[in-house]
Structure formats: structure tokens, C-alpha cells
Amino acid sequence: MPVSVRFCSASALLVAVALLSGCAGSNGASSKTVNRVYLDEAFASTDTYSRVFTAGVASTCEAARRALLSQGYVITSTARADAVNGTKSFQPEAEVHVQIEFHIVCLPEVSPSPATAADPPSTIAFVNAVQDRYSLKKNPNSASLGVSAIGSLSLPVSSSDDSLVKVASETIPAGAFYDRFFSLIERYLDAP
């Protein structure tokens, strides 16, 4: 009997090693096929997320702040004259919540030629918006009520807690979305 126990133990060990090596091999193969998003980042010159305005830094960021406020965004930071953050919440479906968060940074534009006193100031505004999607998750809770005088009688008492869980987050890539925002900033810069 000891020989058969040793044989079974050795067989079980070999099977376990084979399974583990098979899992390791499949993980190695699947990691090569994973889509790596950062490979698509070209870091090319583009004006999708930035625009140059003929105004000072403080004026440009103030116009961006007013543009967000005019569209129902809540300004989340007001301490800096060169940056603005704002959020807005949406509920497109009963159990889905979407939030858009804007981040705007205003910096003086560096031009290749030296500026003269007659040149108006120019500012480059860097803008990106992130869309977060939340879904309603129901967490069932159950409890039992025991009454010792009667015996071991248990009555189920159930309830549920609802909570929002973030299920997706992405930077909004649409050029037209940012073009509309930049046009609104321009409108507030042109306003007297």
C-alpha cells in the first residue's frame, strides 16, 4: 500500500505541475495579444486639446470658467488664475450616471520671434475632458432573527443597499466637442 500511495502522490504532483505550466504558457501568449493603448499615442502636433487666444492668461481662464458655468458645470477649483476644473453630471438611463470633468490650464504662448510692446498678449489654453460612467449596483443584505424563548426560530430579514460603481472612464477624443468649447471661450473673450 505505501507504494501505491507514493505512486498516486507522484502522479498528482505531475498533473499539478502540468496544469500550472499550461496556465503559465497561456498567460504568456495572452499578454502578447493584449491591446496596449499607449502604443497608439503619437505625441504629434495637434490642436484638438489646445487653442491659442489673443488675451492674457487670467482673461483666458476666466472666459473658460464662464463658458463652463454657462453650460451648467460646477467649478471645483477657483484658487488659481491659470487653471480651471469643472464637473457636470448626467443620468441618461435609470441606473446609469455619467459625469464629465473638464481640466483647463492657461499658459502664456511662447513665440519663436521676440515680442514687442505693441504685440497683444497671447495665451494657449490646454483643455481635456474626462467622461466617467457609473452604474447602480445592488448589494443584498440579509439577517436573521432568532427568538430563544420559542427555540431556534429564525426569520429572514432582507434589505438592499444601492451604490454607484465606476464602470468606465475615458478622455473625450471628439474634436468637434472641443471646437464648440473653444468657440464659447472666444465669445466670452470678445464680450465687453
N, C-alpha and C positions, 0 to 999 in steps of 0.2 A: 504493500500500500504506500509506503513512503516514496517508491519510485514513480508511481502514477501521480502522486501529489506534486512531486518535483516537475514531472513532465507537463502537467496542467499549468503549474505556475510559470514555467518557462514559455509555454505556448501563449498564455495570457499576456506575458511581458512582450513577446514578439508581436502579437497582434496590436497591443497598445502603441508600441514604437512605430509600427507601420502606419497606424491611423494618424499619429502625431506628425510623422514625416509627410504624409499625404496632405494634411491640413496646412503644414508649413509650405509645401510646394504650391498649393492652390492660392495661398495668401500672397506668395511672391509673384505669381502670374497675374493675380487680380490687381496688385498695386501698380503694375506696369500699365494697365489699361485704364486707371483712374484718370478722369479728366482734370488736369491741373489748370485752373482758371488763370493763375498768374502767368502762364506761358503766352496768353493772348494779350498781355499788357505790352503795347508797343512803345509807350512813352514818346509818342510822336507829337509834333506841334499841332495843337488843335485849340479852337476857341469854344468848344462845347461847354466847358466848365469855367470859362473866364471871358471877360469883356473889358475893354478899355473905355473909360468915361472921361470927358473933359470937365473934371471937377476935382476938388480936393478929397483927401481920404475921409475926413469926417463927414463931408457933404454926401459922398457916395454911399457910405454905410448908413447914414441917416435916411437917404432915399430908399435903400434896401429894406430898412426897418419899417418904413411907412408902406412900402409895397407889400410886405408880409402882413402887416396889421390890416391893410385894406382888404385882404383876402381871407381874414378870419384866423390867421395864425397867432399863437400865443408866443410872445417874445420871452425866451427863457434866460437870456443874459443881457444886461443893459450896462454893465460896468465899463466896457471898453468902447472907445470911439472907432476902433478899426476892425471890429468883429461883431457879428450879429448871429444869434441862433434862434430859431423859432420852430414850433411844432403845431400840427393840426391833426385832429382825429376824425376818422370817417367810420361808418358802420354800413358797408354795402349789403350785408346779409344779417340775418337774425343772430347767428352765432359767430360772426366774423368781425373783427375790429382791425382797422388799418390806420397806421399813423405815419405821417410824413414829417421828417425833421430836416430843416434847412440849416446849412452852415455857410456863412459868408465871411470872407476875410478880405479887407481892403488894404492895398499897399500902393505906395507911390510907384508909378511906372518909371522904369529906368530906360532912358532913350539912348541910342548909340551916339547921337550928337549932343554937345553940351547945350543945356537950356539957357535961354536968355531971360531977362526980366520981363520982356514983352510976351513970352510964351505963357499960355494959360496952364495951370496945373493939370496933370492927368493922373488918373488912378486906375489900377487894374483890380477888378473885383473877381475873386475866385469863389465860385459857388458850387456846392453839391447838395443833393437832396437824397436822403435815405428813406426807403419805404419799408416799414416793419409791419408784418402781418401776424395777428394774434387770433387764436381760435379758442372757443369756450370748451373747457374740459370739465366734465362732471366727475367728482370724486365721491363715490358712495361711502357712507359711514354707517356702520351697524353696531348696535349694542344690545345687550340682553339684560333683562330684569329678573333677578332671582328673588323669590319670596321663601324665606327659610321656614316660616310657620306652616306653610302648606306642604312643603317638601322641595323637591328640586324642579320647580316650575319656572321655566324661562320663557319670557315673551319677547320676541324680536322687536326692537325699536330701530327704525331706519331713518336716515336723513341723507342729504347730499349737499356737498359744498361745490359751488361753481367757481372756477378761476380761469383767467385768461392766460394762455401759454403762447409764447412767441414760437411761430412755426416757420417763419421765413424773414429774411432781411436782405435787401439789395439796394445798391446805389442806382438811382433812376438814370438810365442812359439816354433817354429820348432828347434829341437836340431841340425839337420844337417846344418842349416843356420849358427848357432854359431860355430859349429865344423869347417866349412870352414874358417870362420873369424879367429878363434884361430890358425889354421894351417898357415894362411898367416902371422899372428903376429910372429909365431915361425920362419918362413922363414926369416923375416926381422931381427929377433934377431940373427939368425945364419949367416947372411951376414956380411962380413968383413967391 
